[in-house]
Amino acid sequence: MIAISVDDEDRQAAMFSRWPTPNVRYVSDPAGATYLQALDLFDPGERGGIALPALLVLDADGREAFGYRGRDFADRTHDDDVFAALEGLGLDPIDPPAGGPVADVDINQRGAFQPAMMTPYFKGNRFGAIAIGMRAEGDETRSLAREHRLMCDAVLEAWEGVKPR
């Protein structure tokens, strides 16, 4: 698994040290110039340019077997869709390689999202989505609010089993 962001290598190392993701390789792509723009996963209008959330599954030949590209910084897919795509490839499981980078950095960098904020952040998102869904007019808006609430539910459920460092 590879996580690509516009963050510099120090921020990447802090994320790796702070979050329980031992098998994720962190890749720095400043301004999205190498990977993010080519994959249409770069939002230049947000904070000077950020990566859009996405999850891509590549097959053994490097072709995209599954692709989810978020519409904005808060848009995520559901794990079940990803697992179904992976199972559909019919590949044997492998031992994941070690992630990284690993560096001696300050894991409490200013502005860095802390694991302790994960639950309140997604609970707040969840209740905001419920409120918007109740006020919304139109099926599309209510559907988007419901989709966001379900995504928050899935993240909160998954987070319960994770022990941050």
C-alpha positions as CSV (number, residue, x, y, z in Angstrom):
1,M,0.0,0.0,0.0
2,I,1.3,3.4,-0.9
3,A,0.0,6.7,0.5
4,I,0.9,9.7,-1.7
5,S,0.5,13.3,-0.4
6,V,2.0,16.7,-1.0
7,D,3.5,16.7,2.5
8,D,7.3,17.0,2.8
9,E,9.4,14.0,3.9
10,D,9.5,15.2,7.6
11,R,5.7,15.4,7.7
12,Q,5.5,12.0,6.0
13,A,7.9,10.5,8.7
14,A,5.8,12.0,11.4
15,M,2.6,10.5,10.0
16,F,4.3,7.1,9.8
17,S,5.6,7.4,13.4
18,R,2.2,8.6,14.7
19,W,-0.3,6.4,12.9
20,P,-0.6,2.6,13.2
21,T,0.3,1.9,9.5
22,P,3.4,-0.3,9.5
23,N,2.8,-1.6,6.0
24,V,2.1,1.7,4.2
25,R,4.8,3.3,2.1
26,Y,4.6,7.1,2.4
27,V,5.5,9.0,-0.8
28,S,6.0,12.8,-0.9
29,D,4.8,14.4,-4.1
30,P,5.2,18.2,-3.6
31,A,2.7,20.2,-5.7
32,G,1.5,16.8,-7.0
33,A,3.9,17.1,-9.9
34,T,5.0,13.5,-10.1
35,Y,2.0,11.3,-9.4
36,L,-1.1,13.2,-8.1
37,Q,-1.6,15.5,-11.1
38,A,-1.1,12.7,-13.6
39,L,-3.7,10.6,-11.8
40,D,-6.1,13.6,-11.6
41,L,-5.9,13.4,-7.8
42,F,-4.7,17.0,-7.1
43,D,-6.8,19.9,-5.9
44,P,-4.9,23.1,-6.6
45,G,-7.5,25.3,-5.0
46,E,-7.3,23.8,-1.5
47,R,-4.6,25.2,0.8
48,G,-2.2,25.8,-2.2
49,G,-2.7,22.3,-3.5
50,I,-3.5,19.0,-1.8
51,A,-4.1,15.4,-2.8
52,L,-7.7,14.3,-3.2
53,P,-8.6,11.2,-1.3
54,A,-8.4,8.1,-3.5
55,L,-8.0,4.4,-3.4
56,L,-6.7,2.6,-6.5
57,V,-6.1,-1.2,-6.8
58,L,-3.7,-2.2,-9.5
59,D,-3.6,-5.7,-10.9
60,A,-0.4,-7.7,-11.5
61,D,0.1,-5.9,-14.9
62,G,-0.3,-2.4,-13.3
63,R,-3.8,-1.8,-14.7
64,E,-6.4,-0.2,-12.6
65,A,-8.7,-3.0,-11.3
66,F,-10.6,-0.6,-8.9
67,G,-10.6,3.1,-8.6
68,Y,-12.2,5.5,-6.2
69,R,-11.4,9.2,-6.5
70,G,-12.8,11.5,-3.8
71,R,-14.7,14.7,-4.8
72,D,-13.1,16.7,-1.9
73,F,-10.9,16.3,1.1
74,A,-13.6,14.5,3.2
75,D,-14.8,12.0,0.5
76,R,-13.8,8.3,1.1
77,T,-14.9,5.0,-0.2
78,H,-16.2,2.0,1.8
79,D,-13.8,-0.8,2.6
80,D,-16.2,-3.5,1.3
81,D,-15.8,-2.2,-2.2
82,V,-12.1,-2.3,-2.0
83,F,-12.0,-5.8,-0.5
84,A,-14.4,-7.1,-3.3
85,A,-12.1,-5.7,-5.9
86,L,-9.0,-7.3,-4.3
87,E,-10.8,-10.7,-4.0
88,G,-11.9,-10.4,-7.6
89,L,-8.2,-10.4,-8.7
90,G,-7.9,-14.0,-7.4
91,L,-4.3,-13.3,-6.1
92,D,-2.7,-15.3,-3.3
93,P,-2.1,-13.2,-0.1
94,I,1.4,-12.0,0.5
95,D,3.2,-10.8,3.5
96,P,3.2,-7.0,3.2
97,P,6.5,-5.2,3.0
98,A,7.5,-2.8,5.7
99,G,6.3,0.7,5.3
100,G,8.1,4.0,5.8
101,P,9.7,6.4,5.8
102,V,11.3,6.1,9.1
103,A,13.1,9.1,10.5
104,D,13.7,10.8,13.9
105,V,11.2,13.6,13.7
106,D,8.8,15.5,15.9
107,I,5.5,13.6,15.7
108,N,3.6,16.5,17.2
109,Q,4.2,18.9,14.3
110,R,1.9,21.9,14.2
111,G,-1.1,21.3,12.1
112,A,-0.7,17.6,11.9
113,F,-3.8,15.5,12.5
114,Q,-3.4,13.6,15.7
115,P,-4.9,10.1,16.3
116,A,-6.7,11.3,19.4
117,M,-8.8,13.6,17.0
118,M,-10.0,10.7,14.8
119,T,-13.1,9.8,16.7
120,P,-14.4,13.3,17.5
121,Y,-13.6,14.4,13.9
122,F,-15.7,11.6,12.3
123,K,-18.4,11.7,14.9
124,G,-18.8,15.5,14.2
125,N,-18.8,14.7,10.4
126,R,-21.4,12.0,11.0
127,F,-23.8,14.3,13.0
128,G,-23.3,17.1,10.5
129,A,-24.3,14.7,7.7
130,I,-27.4,13.7,9.6
131,A,-28.4,17.3,10.1
132,I,-27.8,18.2,6.4
133,G,-29.7,15.1,5.3
134,M,-32.7,16.2,7.4
135,R,-32.7,19.8,6.0
136,A,-31.9,18.8,2.4
137,E,-34.2,19.2,-0.4
138,G,-33.8,16.8,-3.3
139,D,-32.9,13.2,-3.6
140,E,-29.3,13.8,-4.7
141,T,-28.4,16.0,-1.7
142,R,-30.1,13.6,0.8
143,S,-28.2,10.7,-0.9
144,L,-24.8,12.5,-0.6
145,A,-25.5,13.2,3.1
146,R,-26.4,9.5,3.7
147,E,-23.3,8.4,1.8
148,H,-21.2,10.6,4.0
149,R,-22.8,9.4,7.2
150,L,-22.3,5.8,6.2
151,M,-18.6,6.5,5.4
152,C,-18.2,8.0,8.9
153,D,-19.9,5.0,10.4
154,A,-17.4,2.7,8.6
155,V,-14.4,4.7,9.6
156,L,-15.5,4.9,13.3
157,E,-16.1,1.1,13.3
158,A,-12.7,0.4,11.8
159,W,-11.0,2.8,14.1
160,E,-12.3,1.0,17.2
161,G,-9.9,-1.9,16.5
162,V,-6.9,0.3,15.9
163,K,-4.4,1.2,18.6
164,P,-2.5,4.4,17.7
165,R,1.1,4.8,18.7
